[in-house]
Amino acid sequence: MMHEALLPTQDPGWVLTHEGYNVLTENAVESRFALGNGFRGMRASRPVSRGPTWVSWQGYVRWASWPRCYVAGLFDRPNTVPPVPALVLVADWSRVRLVLDDNPQLLMDGEFLASVRQLDMRRGILLADLSYRAHGGITISGGELRLVSLADRVAALQLLRFSFDRDGIDVMLEANFAMAGMGMEPLQLDRDICAWRTEGSGKAVAMAGSVTLRADGRPLVPERSFSLRWIWRWRSIAGQVLELDRLVTVARSDSSAEDPAPVAADALARRRALGWRGVLAAHEPA
């Protein structure tokens, strides 16, 4: 079922396609393939093992990848001259980190064998296929689907389907919400939900998440060492299919008297009851 969901619309007139990978153009591709639904938006940065993006005082630095996620109306006054209100970043909810035989795998360290990104405008989704040779000649093949829902604008969905080409690799997969550089004060940091408030404008935002990883259809049990962070460890089997689905909800409040966390938590509970298939089925006709 997930394999079918990762297939684009057959009519090529609905699909924008970018093939290959070039560090010099990646930033522009992320912009052109960005997703948005009027309430939330994000750049089309690759989720897996892209490495950290630091806050730098070096103004001339050009990042190979520039992941950014936003919520409409979440403005604050930055510490700049003049202090012009600007959209505040929220946590990058699509990030995945991969460690193979105790070696963190970064995209810049390996070889792209095939790389295709597609913006399917009929289905309203971002699709990506990747075949990649990591350290030691390990080949990883997989695909991703990502959307911000048009049926329920507080919700978003990510699907990952991938496999390795050999047995016996010690694999660690981490799905997290990258929170660095957000510029907000934390209000709540629980296992499945976090909330923050802007310092100047007093607006608040909450994000809730649920992630499941299956190996050949069997759910794997994650470690939960930190808020909105899931870690799985296993030994690879060549050709075994791993499938990850992540549901995310967001709520915003403009008053210090309003707590957005219960709204995000309730929205996540309803989406979990639907499952990723239900979220995708509601989104596509919308």
LOZAPA-399195 format. One record per residue (C-alpha): residue number from 1; residue in three letters; x, y, z. Coordinates in Angstrom, 1 decimal, m for minus. Each point is the difference from the previous one (the first is absolute). Layout:
<recs>
rec num=NUM	residu=Ala	xx=X	yy=Y	zz=Z
...
</recs>
This chain:
<recs>
rec num=1	residu=Met	xx=0.0	yy=0.0	zz=0.0
rec num=2	residu=Met	xx=2.8	yy=2.5	zz=0.9
rec num=3	residu=His	xx=1.8	yy=m0.9	zz=m3.2
rec num=4	residu=Glu	xx=m3.1	yy=1.0	zz=m2.0
rec num=5	residu=Ala	xx=m0.3	yy=3.3	zz=1.9
rec num=6	residu=Leu	xx=3.6	yy=0.9	zz=m1.0
rec num=7	residu=Leu	xx=m0.9	yy=m0.2	zz=m3.8
rec num=8	residu=Pro	xx=m0.6	yy=3.4	zz=m1.7
rec num=9	residu=Thr	xx=m3.0	yy=0.9	zz=m2.2
rec num=10	residu=Gln	xx=0.5	yy=m1.7	zz=m3.3
rec num=11	residu=Asp	xx=m0.8	yy=3.1	zz=m2.0
rec num=12	residu=Pro	xx=3.4	yy=1.8	zz=m0.2
rec num=13	residu=Gly	xx=m1.7	yy=3.3	zz=m0.6
rec num=14	residu=Trp	xx=m0.9	yy=0.1	zz=3.7
rec num=15	residu=Val	xx=3.6	yy=m0.8	zz=1.3
rec num=16	residu=Leu	xx=3.1	yy=2.1	zz=0.3
rec num=17	residu=Thr	xx=3.1	yy=m2.1	zz=0.0
rec num=18	residu=His	xx=3.6	yy=0.7	zz=1.0
rec num=19	residu=Glu	xx=2.6	yy=m2.7	zz=m0.6
rec num=20	residu=Gly	xx=3.5	yy=m0.3	zz=1.5
rec num=21	residu=Tyr	xx=1.6	yy=1.8	zz=2.9
rec num=22	residu=Asn	xx=2.3	yy=3.0	zz=m0.1
rec num=23	residu=Val	xx=1.2	yy=1.7	zz=3.2
rec num=24	residu=Leu	xx=0.0	yy=3.4	zz=m1.9
rec num=25	residu=Thr	xx=m3.7	yy=m0.2	zz=m1.0
rec num=26	residu=Glu	xx=m1.5	yy=m1.9	zz=2.9
rec num=27	residu=Asn	xx=m1.0	yy=3.2	zz=1.8
rec num=28	residu=Ala	xx=m2.0	yy=1.2	zz=m3.0
rec num=29	residu=Val	xx=m1.7	yy=m3.4	zz=m0.5
rec num=30	residu=Glu	xx=m1.1	yy=0.0	zz=3.6
rec num=31	residu=Ser	xx=m1.7	yy=3.4	zz=m0.6
rec num=32	residu=Arg	xx=m1.6	yy=m0.9	zz=m3.3
rec num=33	residu=Phe	xx=m1.5	yy=m3.3	zz=1.3
rec num=34	residu=Ala	xx=m1.2	yy=1.6	zz=3.3
rec num=35	residu=Leu	xx=m3.4	yy=m1.1	zz=1.5
rec num=36	residu=Gly	xx=m2.7	yy=2.2	zz=1.6
rec num=37	residu=Asn	xx=m3.7	yy=m0.1	zz=0.8
rec num=38	residu=Gly	xx=m0.7	yy=3.5	zz=1.1
rec num=39	residu=Phe	xx=0.7	yy=m0.7	zz=3.7
rec num=40	residu=Arg	xx=3.3	yy=m1.8	zz=0.0
rec num=41	residu=Gly	xx=2.8	yy=m0.3	zz=m2.5
rec num=42	residu=Met	xx=3.5	yy=m1.6	zz=m0.4
rec num=43	residu=Arg	xx=2.9	yy=m0.1	zz=m2.4
rec num=44	residu=Ala	xx=0.6	yy=m3.3	zz=m1.9
rec num=45	residu=Ser	xx=3.2	yy=m0.9	zz=1.9
rec num=46	residu=Arg	xx=1.0	yy=m3.6	zz=m0.1
rec num=47	residu=Pro	xx=m0.8	yy=m1.5	zz=3.4
rec num=48	residu=Val	xx=2.6	yy=m2.7	zz=0.4
rec num=49	residu=Ser	xx=3.6	yy=0.6	zz=1.2
rec num=50	residu=Arg	xx=0.4	yy=3.4	zz=m1.4
rec num=51	residu=Gly	xx=2.1	yy=1.1	zz=3.0
rec num=52	residu=Pro	xx=m0.4	yy=3.0	zz=2.3
rec num=53	residu=Thr	xx=m0.8	yy=3.6	zz=m1.2
rec num=54	residu=Trp	xx=1.7	yy=2.3	zz=2.5
rec num=55	residu=Val	xx=m0.9	yy=3.6	zz=0.8
rec num=56	residu=Ser	xx=3.1	yy=1.8	zz=m1.3
rec num=57	residu=Trp	xx=1.5	yy=3.4	zz=0.3
rec num=58	residu=Gln	xx=1.6	yy=m0.5	zz=m3.4
rec num=59	residu=Gly	xx=m2.4	yy=1.8	zz=m2.3
rec num=60	residu=Tyr	xx=1.6	yy=m1.4	zz=m3.1
rec num=61	residu=Val	xx=m0.6	yy=m3.6	zz=0.8
rec num=62	residu=Arg	xx=m2.2	yy=m1.8	zz=m2.5
rec num=63	residu=Trp	xx=m1.6	yy=m3.1	zz=1.5
rec num=64	residu=Ala	xx=m0.4	yy=m3.1	zz=m2.2
rec num=65	residu=Ser	xx=m3.3	yy=m0.5	zz=1.7
rec num=66	residu=Trp	xx=m2.2	yy=2.6	zz=1.7
rec num=67	residu=Pro	xx=m2.9	yy=m1.7	zz=1.7
rec num=68	residu=Arg	xx=m2.8	yy=2.4	zz=1.2
rec num=69	residu=Cys	xx=m3.5	yy=m0.6	zz=1.4
rec num=70	residu=Tyr	xx=m2.5	yy=2.8	zz=0.6
rec num=71	residu=Val	xx=m3.5	yy=0.6	zz=1.5
rec num=72	residu=Ala	xx=m2.1	yy=2.8	zz=m1.4
rec num=73	residu=Gly	xx=m0.3	yy=3.0	zz=2.4
rec num=74	residu=Leu	xx=2.8	yy=m1.1	zz=2.3
rec num=75	residu=Phe	xx=1.8	yy=3.3	zz=0.0
rec num=76	residu=Asp	xx=2.5	yy=1.5	zz=2.4
rec num=77	residu=Arg	xx=2.4	yy=3.0	zz=0.1
rec num=78	residu=Pro	xx=3.6	yy=m1.2	zz=m0.5
rec num=79	residu=Asn	xx=3.0	yy=1.6	zz=1.6
rec num=80	residu=Thr	xx=0.9	yy=1.9	zz=m3.1
rec num=81	residu=Val	xx=0.2	yy=3.7	zz=m1.1
rec num=82	residu=Pro	xx=m2.7	yy=0.9	zz=m0.9
rec num=83	residu=Pro	xx=m2.1	yy=m2.5	zz=2.0
rec num=84	residu=Val	xx=m2.3	yy=m1.0	zz=m2.9
rec num=85	residu=Pro	xx=m2.5	yy=m2.8	zz=1.0
rec num=86	residu=Ala	xx=0.9	yy=m3.3	zz=m1.7
rec num=87	residu=Leu	xx=m1.3	yy=m3.6	zz=m0.2
rec num=88	residu=Val	xx=1.4	yy=m2.2	zz=2.7
rec num=89	residu=Leu	xx=1.4	yy=m3.5	zz=m0.8
rec num=90	residu=Val	xx=m1.7	yy=m3.0	zz=1.5
rec num=91	residu=Ala	xx=1.6	yy=m3.4	zz=0.5
rec num=92	residu=Asp	xx=1.1	yy=m1.8	zz=m3.1
rec num=93	residu=Trp	xx=m2.3	yy=m3.0	zz=0.4
rec num=94	residu=Ser	xx=1.2	yy=m2.1	zz=m3.0
rec num=95	residu=Arg	xx=3.5	yy=m0.7	zz=1.1
rec num=96	residu=Val	xx=1.5	yy=m3.5	zz=0.1
rec num=97	residu=Arg	xx=3.5	yy=m1.0	zz=1.1
rec num=98	residu=Leu	xx=1.6	yy=m3.3	zz=m1.1
rec num=99	residu=Val	xx=3.0	yy=m1.7	zz=1.7
rec num=100	residu=Leu	xx=1.5	yy=m3.1	zz=m1.6
rec num=101	residu=Asp	xx=2.5	yy=m2.2	zz=1.9
rec num=102	residu=Asp	xx=0.5	yy=3.0	zz=2.5
rec num=103	residu=Asn	xx=0.8	yy=2.3	zz=m2.9
rec num=104	residu=Pro	xx=m2.3	yy=3.0	zz=m0.4
rec num=105	residu=Gln	xx=m1.0	yy=0.1	zz=m3.7
rec num=106	residu=Leu	xx=m0.1	yy=3.4	zz=m1.6
rec num=107	residu=Leu	xx=m1.1	yy=0.5	zz=m3.6
rec num=108	residu=Met	xx=3.2	yy=2.0	zz=m0.8
rec num=109	residu=Asp	xx=2.1	yy=m3.0	zz=1.0
rec num=110	residu=Gly	xx=m1.4	yy=m2.5	zz=m2.5
rec num=111	residu=Glu	xx=m0.9	yy=m0.4	zz=m3.6
rec num=112	residu=Phe	xx=m3.3	yy=0.7	zz=m1.7
rec num=113	residu=Leu	xx=m0.8	yy=m2.9	zz=m2.4
rec num=114	residu=Ala	xx=m3.5	yy=1.4	zz=m0.8
rec num=115	residu=Ser	xx=m1.9	yy=3.0	zz=1.3
rec num=116	residu=Val	xx=m3.5	yy=1.2	zz=m1.1
rec num=117	residu=Arg	xx=m2.3	yy=2.6	zz=1.7
rec num=118	residu=Gln	xx=m3.5	yy=0.6	zz=m1.3
rec num=119	residu=Leu	xx=m2.7	yy=2.5	zz=0.9
rec num=120	residu=Asp	xx=m3.3	yy=m1.7	zz=m0.8
rec num=121	residu=Met	xx=m2.4	yy=2.9	zz=m0.4
rec num=122	residu=Arg	xx=m3.0	yy=m2.1	zz=m0.6
rec num=123	residu=Arg	xx=0.4	yy=m1.9	zz=3.3
rec num=124	residu=Gly	xx=1.6	yy=2.9	zz=1.8
rec num=125	residu=Ile	xx=3.0	yy=m2.0	zz=1.2
rec num=126	residu=Leu	xx=3.8	yy=0.0	zz=m0.1
rec num=127	residu=Leu	xx=1.6	yy=m3.2	zz=m1.1
rec num=128	residu=Ala	xx=3.7	yy=m1.0	zz=0.0
rec num=129	residu=Asp	xx=1.8	yy=m3.2	zz=m1.1
rec num=130	residu=Leu	xx=3.6	yy=m0.6	zz=0.9
rec num=131	residu=Ser	xx=2.6	yy=m2.7	zz=m0.5
rec num=132	residu=Tyr	xx=3.2	yy=0.8	zz=2.0
rec num=133	residu=Arg	xx=3.3	yy=m1.7	zz=0.7
rec num=134	residu=Ala	xx=1.1	yy=0.6	zz=3.5
rec num=135	residu=His	xx=3.3	yy=m0.9	zz=1.7
rec num=136	residu=Gly	xx=1.3	yy=m3.5	zz=m0.5
rec num=137	residu=Gly	xx=m1.9	yy=m0.3	zz=m3.2
rec num=138	residu=Ile	xx=m3.4	yy=m0.4	zz=1.8
rec num=139	residu=Thr	xx=m2.8	yy=0.9	zz=m2.4
rec num=140	residu=Ile	xx=m3.2	yy=1.6	zz=1.3
rec num=141	residu=Ser	xx=m3.1	yy=0.3	zz=m2.3
rec num=142	residu=Gly	xx=m3.2	yy=1.6	zz=1.0
rec num=143	residu=Gly	xx=m2.7	yy=2.6	zz=m0.6
rec num=144	residu=Glu	xx=m1.8	yy=2.7	zz=1.9
rec num=145	residu=Leu	xx=m3.5	yy=1.6	zz=m0.1
rec num=146	residu=Arg	xx=m0.6	yy=3.3	zz=1.9
rec num=147	residu=Leu	xx=m3.1	yy=2.2	zz=0.2
rec num=148	residu=Val	xx=m1.6	yy=2.8	zz=2.0
rec num=149	residu=Ser	xx=m3.7	yy=m0.9	zz=0.0
rec num=150	residu=Leu	xx=m2.5	yy=2.0	zz=m2.0
rec num=151	residu=Ala	xx=m2.9	yy=m1.8	zz=1.7
rec num=152	residu=Asp	xx=1.1	yy=0.9	zz=3.5
rec num=153	residu=Arg	xx=2.6	yy=2.8	zz=m0.1
rec num=154	residu=Val	xx=1.4	yy=m0.7	zz=3.4
rec num=155	residu=Ala	xx=1.2	yy=m3.5	zz=m1.1
rec num=156	residu=Ala	xx=3.0	yy=m1.3	zz=m1.9
rec num=157	residu=Leu	xx=1.2	yy=m3.4	zz=m1.1
rec num=158	residu=Gln	xx=3.4	yy=m1.6	zz=m0.9
rec num=159	residu=Leu	xx=0.5	yy=m3.5	zz=m1.4
rec num=160	residu=Leu	xx=3.4	yy=m1.7	zz=m0.5
rec num=161	residu=Arg	xx=0.5	yy=m3.4	zz=m1.6
rec num=162	residu=Phe	xx=3.6	yy=m1.3	zz=m0.3
rec num=163	residu=Ser	xx=2.3	yy=m3.0	zz=0.1
rec num=164	residu=Phe	xx=3.7	yy=m1.0	zz=0.2
rec num=165	residu=Asp	xx=1.8	yy=m2.3	zz=m2.4
rec num=166	residu=Arg	xx=1.8	yy=m2.2	zz=2.6
rec num=167	residu=Asp	xx=m0.4	yy=m1.9	zz=3.3
rec num=168	residu=Gly	xx=1.5	yy=0.7	zz=3.4
rec num=169	residu=Ile	xx=0.3	yy=3.8	zz=0.0
rec num=170	residu=Asp	xx=m0.6	yy=1.5	zz=3.4
rec num=171	residu=Val	xx=m2.6	yy=2.7	zz=m0.8
rec num=172	residu=Met	xx=m1.1	yy=2.9	zz=2.2
rec num=173	residu=Leu	xx=m2.8	yy=2.2	zz=m1.4
rec num=174	residu=Glu	xx=m1.1	yy=3.1	zz=1.8
rec num=175	residu=Ala	xx=m3.2	yy=2.0	zz=m0.9
rec num=176	residu=Asn	xx=0.0	yy=3.3	zz=1.8
rec num=177	residu=Phe	xx=m1.3	yy=3.6	zz=m0.1
rec num=178	residu=Ala	xx=3.1	yy=2.2	zz=m0.5
rec num=179	residu=Met	xx=m0.5	yy=2.9	zz=2.4
rec num=180	residu=Ala	xx=3.2	yy=2.0	zz=m0.3
rec num=181	residu=Gly	xx=m0.2	yy=3.7	zz=m1.0
rec num=182	residu=Met	xx=m3.7	yy=0.3	zz=0.7
rec num=183	residu=Gly	xx=0.3	yy=3.2	zz=2.0
rec num=184	residu=Met	xx=m2.9	yy=m0.8	zz=2.4
rec num=185	residu=Glu	xx=m0.3	yy=m0.8	zz=3.7
rec num=186	residu=Pro	xx=m1.1	yy=m3.6	zz=0.8
rec num=187	residu=Leu	xx=m3.3	yy=m0.3	zz=1.9
rec num=188	residu=Gln	xx=m0.5	yy=m3.8	zz=m0.1
rec num=189	residu=Leu	xx=2.3	yy=m2.8	zz=m1.0
rec num=190	residu=Asp	xx=m1.8	yy=m3.4	zz=0.3
rec num=191	residu=Arg	xx=0.5	yy=m3.2	zz=m1.9
rec num=192	residu=Asp	xx=m2.4	yy=0.5	zz=m2.8
rec num=193	residu=Ile	xx=m0.7	yy=3.8	zz=0.2
rec num=194	residu=Cys	xx=2.0	yy=3.2	zz=0.5
rec num=195	residu=Ala	xx=m1.0	yy=3.6	zz=0.3
rec num=196	residu=Trp	xx=1.9	yy=3.3	zz=m0.3
rec num=197	residu=Arg	xx=m0.7	yy=3.7	zz=0.3
rec num=198	residu=Thr	xx=1.6	yy=2.9	zz=m1.9
rec num=199	residu=Glu	xx=1.9	yy=2.5	zz=2.3
rec num=200	residu=Gly	xx=m1.3	yy=3.2	zz=m1.5
rec num=201	residu=Ser	xx=m3.4	yy=m0.5	zz=m1.5
rec num=202	residu=Gly	xx=m1.3	yy=m2.5	zz=2.6
rec num=203	residu=Lys	xx=m1.3	yy=m2.5	zz=m2.6
rec num=204	residu=Ala	xx=0.2	yy=m3.7	zz=0.7
rec num=205	residu=Val	xx=0.2	yy=m3.1	zz=m2.1
rec num=206	residu=Ala	xx=m0.3	yy=m3.7	zz=0.8
rec num=207	residu=Met	xx=1.1	yy=m3.0	zz=m2.1
rec num=208	residu=Ala	xx=m1.0	yy=m3.6	zz=0.6
rec num=209	residu=Gly	xx=1.3	yy=m3.1	zz=m1.7
rec num=210	residu=Ser	xx=m0.4	yy=m3.7	zz=m0.4
rec num=211	residu=Val	xx=2.5	yy=m2.3	zz=m1.8
rec num=212	residu=Thr	xx=m0.1	yy=m3.7	zz=m0.9
rec num=213	residu=Leu	xx=2.7	yy=m2.1	zz=m1.6
rec num=214	residu=Arg	xx=m0.7	yy=m3.5	zz=m1.4
rec num=215	residu=Ala	xx=2.3	yy=m2.7	zz=m1.3
rec num=216	residu=Asp	xx=m1.8	yy=m2.2	zz=m2.5
rec num=217	residu=Gly	xx=m3.3	yy=1.2	zz=1.5
rec num=218	residu=Arg	xx=1.1	yy=m0.7	zz=3.7
rec num=219	residu=Pro	xx=0.1	yy=3.0	zz=2.3
rec num=220	residu=Leu	xx=3.4	yy=0.7	zz=1.7
rec num=221	residu=Val	xx=0.1	yy=1.5	zz=3.5
rec num=222	residu=Pro	xx=1.7	yy=3.3	zz=0.2
rec num=223	residu=Glu	xx=2.1	yy=1.6	zz=2.8
rec num=224	residu=Arg	xx=m1.5	yy=3.2	zz=1.3
rec num=225	residu=Ser	xx=2.9	yy=1.9	zz=1.6
rec num=226	residu=Phe	xx=m1.3	yy=3.6	zz=m0.7
rec num=227	residu=Ser	xx=m3.0	yy=1.9	zz=m1.1
rec num=228	residu=Leu	xx=m1.2	yy=m0.6	zz=m3.6
rec num=229	residu=Arg	xx=2.9	yy=m2.4	zz=m0.6
rec num=230	residu=Trp	xx=m0.2	yy=m3.7	zz=m1.0
rec num=231	residu=Ile	xx=3.1	yy=m2.3	zz=m0.3
rec num=232	residu=Trp	xx=0.0	yy=m3.6	zz=m1.4
rec num=233	residu=Arg	xx=2.9	yy=m2.5	zz=m0.1
rec num=234	residu=Trp	xx=0.1	yy=m3.2	zz=m2.0
rec num=235	residu=Arg	xx=2.3	yy=m2.2	zz=m2.1
rec num=236	residu=Ser	xx=m0.7	yy=0.2	zz=m3.7
rec num=237	residu=Ile	xx=m1.3	yy=m2.8	zz=m2.3
rec num=238	residu=Ala	xx=0.7	yy=0.5	zz=m3.7
rec num=239	residu=Gly	xx=m3.1	yy=1.1	zz=m1.8
rec num=240	residu=Gln	xx=m2.1	yy=0.3	zz=3.1
rec num=241	residu=Val	xx=m2.5	yy=2.9	zz=m0.5
rec num=242	residu=Leu	xx=m0.2	yy=2.6	zz=2.8
rec num=243	residu=Glu	xx=m3.0	yy=2.4	zz=0.0
rec num=244	residu=Leu	xx=m0.2	yy=3.1	zz=2.2
rec num=245	residu=Asp	xx=m3.1	yy=2.2	zz=0.3
rec num=246	residu=Arg	xx=m0.1	yy=3.2	zz=2.0
rec num=247	residu=Leu	xx=m3.0	yy=2.1	zz=0.8
rec num=248	residu=Val	xx=0.4	yy=3.6	zz=1.2
rec num=249	residu=Thr	xx=m2.5	yy=2.6	zz=1.2
rec num=250	residu=Val	xx=0.5	yy=3.7	zz=0.8
rec num=251	residu=Ala	xx=m2.1	yy=2.5	zz=1.9
rec num=252	residu=Arg	xx=0.7	yy=3.8	zz=0.5
rec num=253	residu=Ser	xx=m1.4	yy=2.5	zz=2.6
rec num=254	residu=Asp	xx=0.3	yy=3.7	zz=m0.1
rec num=255	residu=Ser	xx=m0.8	yy=0.6	zz=3.7
rec num=256	residu=Ser	xx=1.9	yy=m0.9	zz=3.1
rec num=257	residu=Ala	xx=m3.3	yy=m1.2	zz=1.5
rec num=258	residu=Glu	xx=m0.3	yy=m2.7	zz=m2.7
rec num=259	residu=Asp	xx=1.9	yy=m3.3	zz=0.1
rec num=260	residu=Pro	xx=0.4	yy=m1.5	zz=m3.5
rec num=261	residu=Ala	xx=1.3	yy=m3.4	zz=1.4
rec num=262	residu=Pro	xx=m3.4	yy=m1.6	zz=0.7
rec num=263	residu=Val	xx=m1.1	yy=1.0	zz=m3.5
rec num=264	residu=Ala	xx=3.0	yy=m1.6	zz=m1.6
rec num=265	residu=Ala	xx=m0.2	yy=m3.1	zz=2.2
rec num=266	residu=Asp	xx=m3.7	yy=m0.5	zz=m0.8
rec num=267	residu=Ala	xx=0.6	yy=0.5	zz=m3.8
rec num=268	residu=Leu	xx=2.8	yy=m2.7	zz=0.2
rec num=269	residu=Ala	xx=m2.3	yy=m2.5	zz=1.8
rec num=270	residu=Arg	xx=m2.6	yy=0.4	zz=m2.8
rec num=271	residu=Arg	xx=2.6	yy=m0.4	zz=m2.7
rec num=272	residu=Arg	xx=1.5	yy=m3.1	zz=1.6
rec num=273	residu=Ala	xx=m3.5	yy=m1.5	zz=0.1
rec num=274	residu=Leu	xx=m0.1	yy=0.6	zz=m3.8
rec num=275	residu=Gly	xx=3.5	yy=m1.3	zz=m0.6
rec num=276	residu=Trp	xx=2.3	yy=1.2	zz=m2.8
rec num=277	residu=Arg	xx=m2.3	yy=m1.6	zz=m2.6
rec num=278	residu=Gly	xx=m3.0	yy=2.0	zz=1.3
rec num=279	residu=Val	xx=2.0	yy=3.3	zz=0.1
rec num=280	residu=Leu	xx=1.2	yy=m0.6	zz=m3.6
rec num=281	residu=Ala	xx=m3.4	yy=m1.0	zz=m1.2
rec num=282	residu=Ala	xx=m1.6	yy=3.2	zz=1.4
rec num=283	residu=His	xx=2.8	yy=2.2	zz=m1.4
rec num=284	residu=Glu	xx=0.0	yy=m1.0	zz=m3.6
rec num=285	residu=Pro	xx=m3.5	yy=0.9	zz=m1.0
rec num=286	residu=Ala	xx=0.2	yy=3.3	zz=2.0
</recs>
